[in-house]
């Protein structure tokens, strides 16, 4: 299944993208998978980027894997800076 995580930096936004080679799903089922009664996964994943004026796009192809893209505005927010670790554990 080997997931691939990519970070895209655009002039007005930053996008995190996750793709896998799993079983995927029909695009028409994306909204159904995000319903709160299906578990907290996608609803919580959509809520976090919205807190930062971003979003979450989910897509899939049956037998061809799933892709999730989270665009976030590339602008400074007020408040204290949050330290970023220099080493990320696997």
C-alpha positions, 0 to 999 in steps of 0.5 A: 500500500506504500503511502506517499506524502507530498508537500506543495508550496504555492504562492498563496497556500501550502497543500499536504497530499497523501496518496496510497495504493490501497483498494480505493473507493468510488468518488460518489462515496466520499461524502458518505465516508465522511458522515459522523456516524461512520466514525470520527476519522474524516469529520475530524480530519476536515475540521482541523484544516477549517480551523485554519481557513483551509479544507480537505479534499478526498478522492479515490478510484476503486482498485486505484487507491485514495488521495487526500489533499489539505490546502492551507493558506500561506499567511502568517497567523497572530499568536505565539510561534509553534516550534517545529521538530527538526527530526520527524520520527517514522 
